[in-house]
Amino acid sequence: MTSPSSPRLGIRANLPQFALLVLVNAFVGAMVGVERSVLPLSAEVEYGVEAHVALLSFVAAFGLSKATANYAAGRLGDRFGRRPVLVGGWLLALPVPPLLAWAPTWGWVGAANVLLGISQGLTWSTTVVMKIDLAGPRRRGLAMGINEFAGYLAVGLSALAAGYVAERYGLRPAPYLLAAAFAVAGVGLSAALVRETSGHVAVEHAQAPAVAERPSARRLFVHTAWSDPTLSSACQAGLVNNANDALAWGLFPVLFAAAGLSVGRIGVLAALYPVVWAAGQIPAGLLSDRIGRKPLIVWGMLIQAAAIALVAAGDTFFVYAVATVLLGLGTALVYPTLLAAVGDAASPTWRAEAVGIYRLFRDLGYVAGAVAAGVVADAAGVVAAVVALAAATALSGIAVAVRMPRSHRTRIAPARPD
């Protein structure tokens, strides 16, 4: 039972704050988008990096730091509140654009991406959790679809804008001035206008009195990563999904350039994938609220596998465009649905930490994808690396089909003290 003055759950009941968090997350995505069409091309042209493992090191640095920050964001958000974590994450983003714009060596680029990864983990994870807090259980899939739509639409549009700016004014420093503007806007909005959502968590917890008490950190980690079939299925699928994104980010531009595409056309392809990804996430999230999470996740992984295989087979702009559209579609089906599935299976009292654990595994996919693709590409060529990841993605979808329960109703494991 809640008092009349208690926070209300639901997107419509919290529309101003929900819309503000959507905008804030768009700026989070835009920070990364600037890199996607520019930085892989800078590696060889400006820094003389030729080995694929070395080229992908910036993706691995980003992924490892972001994965760790995702986990920290969940624990810190549960302990200190969501808003301080969001503001702190944005403050860490401020030095990144000047570091990338004037980095004297490739090592400086890696250091900047560590900082960017920490910032992204804290800010994106926190906006996810805050929207879950506001939306309540009935529209969780839709809330995640809107969140990821905003973030990845911004990734695509900023990648397109950065590609245009780079073609006209050079790879550095002009594109990173866009990123600097996004960082300033994100800090300002988060510090001045975003409100804490912990009160909404208390309301949801009060409406579910049968929820068990919070488990220990160790037990919660094991439960999320291994024991629970829904949560563990989400963790492995998220990891493979972001391994695909590492490939698209780090090696696709190299593959496209080898096929003779211009920087401008590479920028279009770098934008097309996240724009389609973004556009499909609202209907995907809404559909998952209606029919369940599992079918969308399975089909999304299989579509991604087919799209990556098509990239390996292609050698023209048209084929690459079709493949990137399919990759965006498959990712759109998976991305908000996995987050909603985690929100379903976690108790309100430890949901932020469960989301953080899931996002830890998901963004470790950047590291796994970058390292595996780099090693295979150096040993057997870029096409072989692409084919290997297509096979891994298909296997991931099959694993979800076998292990994840179909129901998307909240499932909460009992919490026995260690």
N, C-alpha and C positions, 0 to 999 in steps of 0.2 A: 504494500500500500504506500503510495506517495502522496505528499501534500500538494495543494494547488500551486504552491510556489516552486515545486521541484521541477527540474528540467524535464522536458518532454522528448520522447524518442521519435524519430522519423525524419526523412529528408525535408518534407514540406514544413514541419514544425520548426526546423532549424535552417531554413533555406538561406538566410543571409550569411551565416557562418559557413554553411556547407559550400555555398558559391565562392566565398572568399578562399576557402581551402583549395577548391578546384583551381582558382587563379594562381595561388601560391605554388601548387604542384606543377602548373604549366611552366612557371619560371624555373623550377627544379629541373624539369625535362629539357628546357631550352639550353641550360648550361652544358649538358652533355651533347646536345645536337650539334653545337658548333664544332666539336671535335670530329664528329663522325665522317664528314666529307673532306676534312682538311688535314688532320694530323697523320693518317697513314701515308698520304702523299708527301708530307714534309719529311718523313723518316729518311727516305733515300735522297730526295732532292737537296735538302738543307743540312742533313746530319750524316749522310753517307752510310746509313744503316741498310744492309743488304740481306743478312740472314733473317729468315722468317721468325725464328724464335726470338731474336733480338727485337725485331719490329713489333711483335705481339707483346713484348714485355710491358708496354704502357697499359694494355688491356688487362694483363694479369695484375699489375700493381693497382689499378683501379678496382678490379673485382675483389681482390683480397681485402683491401682496406674497406670497401663498401660492405662486404659480407660481414666483417667483424663489427663495423659500425651498426649494421642492422640489428645484430644481437644486442649490442649495447643500448641501442635506442629503445628496444622493448623493455629491458630491465630498468633503464633510467626513467622511462616514461611511466612505468608502474610505480616506481619509488618516489619520484620527484614531481610528476606531472608531465603532460605532453608539451605544453607551450614552451617551457625553458629549453627542452631538447631541440625543438624546432628553431628557436631563435639562435641557439648556440651553433647548430649545424649551418645556418646561413652565414654567421660571422666567419666560419672557417672557409666559406666559399670565396670571400672577398679577395684573398691574395692569388687565387688560381689564374684568372685571366692575365694579369701582368707577368706571372711566371711563364705561362705558355707563350705569350707574345714575344718575350725577350730571352727565352732560355738559351744559354750559350752552348749547351751540350745535350745529348739525348738523355743523360742521367738526370738533368734538371726536369726534363719532360716527365720522367718516371716519378720524381718527387712531387711534382705538381699533381699528377694523377692519383697519388696516394692521398693527398689533401682533398682532391675532388671526390674521391671515393668515400672518405669519411663524411664529408659534407652531404653527399648524396644519400648515404645510408641513414644518417640522422634525420634529414629533412623529408625524404620520400617515405621512409618507414613511419615517421610520425604523422604525416598527412594521411596515410593509409589508416592508421589506428584511430585517428581523430574522426575520420569519416565513418568508420565502423561504429565508434562510440555514438555519434550523432544519429546514424540511420536506424539503429536497432536491428533486430533479427529479420523482420519481414522483407526489407528491401536491401539486404546486404549485397547481393549480387549486382543489383543496379548501381548501388553506391560505388562498388569497386570498378564497375564498367565506366562510370563517369570519371572517377579518379584517374584510371589508367588511360582513358581517352584523352583527357587534358594533358597528361604528362607526355604521352607519346606523339600526340599531334604537335605539341611544342617541339619535341625532338626532331620530327620530320621537317617542320617549317623552318626551324633554326638551321638545320643541316642544309636545306635548300638555299636559305639566305646566305649562309657562310660560304657555300660553293660559288654563288654568284659574286660575292664580295672578293673571294680569293681569285677568281678568274679575272676580275677587273683590276684589283689592287695588290695582288700577291698573297702568298700563303700566310705571311706574317707581316706586321702585327694586326692588320685591319680586321680580320674576322673575330679576333678576340676582344675587340672593343664592344661587339654585341654581347659577349658573355659578361663583360664588366657591367653593362647596363642591366642585364638580367639579375645579377647578384645584388646590386644596390636595391632594385625593386623588391626582391625577395626579402631582404633584411628589413626594409621599411614596412612592408605590409605585415610581416610576422610580428614585429615588435610593437607596432602601433594598433593593429586591428584584430588580430587573432585572439580568441578567448579560450581558456582552459576547458577541457571536456571531461575531466575526471568525474564531475557530478553526474554526467549521463551514465557512466559506468556503474555508479552506486545505484541509480534508478533501475537499470537493467538487472543488476544483481538482486535487488529487493524484489523484483518481479519473478525471480527464479529461486525461491528459498531452498529448493532441494539440491542446489549446486554444492558440490563438495568444497572443503577448504583448500587453500592453495598448497600444492605439493612443493617439495624442496626443489631447488634449482637443478640438481643432478637428475632427480626422477623426472622432472618435467622435460628435460632435454632428451632423455632416453624415450620417454613416452611420445614425444613429437617426432623424433628422428627415426624411431624404429618400431615401438610397440603398437601404436595406434595405426590401423591400416589406412585410414583416411589421411592423417597427418603425414605419415611416412611416404605414402604414395605421392602426396603433393610435394614433399621435399625432393624426391628423386626426379620427378617430372620438371620441377622448377629448375633444378640444376642443369638438366639436359637442355631445357629451353634457352637458358642464358648462355650455355656453351654455343648454341646456334647463333645467338646474338653476338658473341665474341667473334665468331667466324665472319659474320656479316660486317661487323665493324672493322676488324683488322685485316682480313684477307680479300673480301669481295672487291674493295676498291683496287687492290693490286691486280686481281684477276681481270677486272674490267679494263684497267689501263693496258694490260698485256694484250687485250683484244682490240686495242686501238681506239678506245673511247676517249673523248676529251674530258677535261676536268669538269666542265659544265654538265655533260651527260652523266658523269659519275656522280655529281651532286644530285641530279634528278633521281637516279637510282637509290642513292643513299637516303633521299627524302621519301621516296615512294613506299618503301618497306614500312617505316614507322607511321606514315600517314594512313595507310590501309590498316595497319595494326590498331591505330587509334580509333579510326572510324568504326571498326567492327566491335569495339569493346562494350559500348553501351547496349546494343542489341544482344550481344553474347551474355553480358551480365544479367539482363532482364530475362533472357531465355533460360539461363541456369536457375533462376528463381522459380521458374515454372516447371521445368522437366527434370531438374537435378543437375548436379555438377559433372558426374562421371562421363556421360556421353560426349559432352563438349570437349572435355580434356582428352579423351581417347582420339576423337576425330581430329582435334587440333594438332596433336602430335604427329598423327599419320600424314596430315596435309603438309606440315612442315617438312617431314622426311621427303615427300615427293617433290616439294619445291626446291630443296637443297640439291637433290639429285638432278633436277632440271638445270640448275646453275652449272653443275659439273659438266652437263652435256652441251650447254649453249656456247655460242661464240658471237652473237649479235645483240645489239641493243634491244630489239623486240623480244627475243627469248629471255634475256635477263630481266626485262620489265615484267613479263608474264610470271617468271619465277619469283621475283620480289613481291609481286601482288599476292601470289599464293602463300608465300612465307608470311606476309603480313596478316593474311586471313587466318592461317593456322595459329599464329601467335595470338591474335585477337580472341579466338575461341578459348585459348588456354589461360591467358594471363589473369583476367579478373576472376575467372572461375576458380582457379587455384587459391587465390586470396580468400574468396568467399567460402570455399570448402574449409580452409583453416579456421576462419571465423565461426563457421558452424560447429566445428568439432571442439573448440576451445571454450572453457568457462570464461565469463566476463572478468573474473578476478585474476586470471593469468593469460588473458587473450593477447595483450600487447607483447608479452614475452614469447608466446607461441608463434605469433606473427614474426617476431624478430628471429626465432630459430629457423622458421621456414625461409625467411629472406636471407639468412646466413647461408643455408644450403643453396638456395637459388642463385645467389650472386657468387658463390664459389664456382658456379658454372663458368663465369668469365675466366677464372684461373684455369680450370680444367680444360675448357675449350681452347684458350690461348696456348697453353703448354702443349696439349695433344696435337692441335692443328699445326703449331709451329714445328714440332718434332717430325710429324709425318710429312709436312710440306718440304722441309729441308732434306728428308731422306728419299721421298718418292714423288714430290711435286705437289703443287697447290691443288690440282684436281683430285689427287688421291686423298688429301686431307678432307676435301669437301665430301667425297663419297663415303669416307669412314664415318663422318658425323651424321650423314643421312641415315646410315644403318643404325647408329646408336639411337637416333631419334625414334625410328620405327620400333625398336626394341623397348624403349621407354613407354611408348603408347600401349604396347601389348602388356607390359607389366602393370600399368594402371587398370587395364581391362580385367586382368586376373585378380588383382589385390584390392582395389578400392571398392567399398560398398557403394551401392547405387543411391541410397537415401542421402538427402542433404539436410536432414533435420539435425539439430544440435545433439552431439554425443559427447558426454563428459565422463572421463575415467575417474574412478575413485582415487582419492589421494591418501595413501597410507604414509605416515611419517617414517623416515629412514631410521 
